[in-house]
Amino acid sequence: MTVWLVRHAHAGNRSAWSGDDAARPLSARGAAQASAIAARLEHQPVTMVLSSPASRCVETVDGLAERRGVPVRAEPSLAEGADPDEALACLLGAARSADGDLVACSHGDLIPAMVRRLSATGMRAAMPDAVEKGSVWELEVHDGEVCRGIYHGAPSVDPV
């Protein structure tokens, strides 16, 4: 099975947003990226979609969840600033209970920390210099262990 670990799509400048950061939505560019991510993953056997509760994360995977006919389940352990070990435990626990692939959307602080921990425990992966907004990690899981990770950069979208 595969865990598709998605960094939320573009959400504009944090400092330009005056409200609660958890409510910051995707920008027009981010909405286009989210649509491209949904198109990229819609033919995968996704049966479960998890997301940080942040609006920008939920919005990033909502279209895919809708296409696959599954709900988006908000997971606080995938929130910005969360503990990477708790996030990994959540992902691997969910992967064990899923009857297909799993998509999870999180943040730029948490995803690299999770991938570093997986690499330290034996996952084969080439680490990119940066994890772009809208990028996807394809994590191959066998017997409950992540054995290989493949990084897919953010989808190209027309400038908005």
Order of alpha helices (4+ residues) and beta strands (2+ residues): beta-alpha-beta-alpha-beta-alpha-beta-alpha-beta-beta
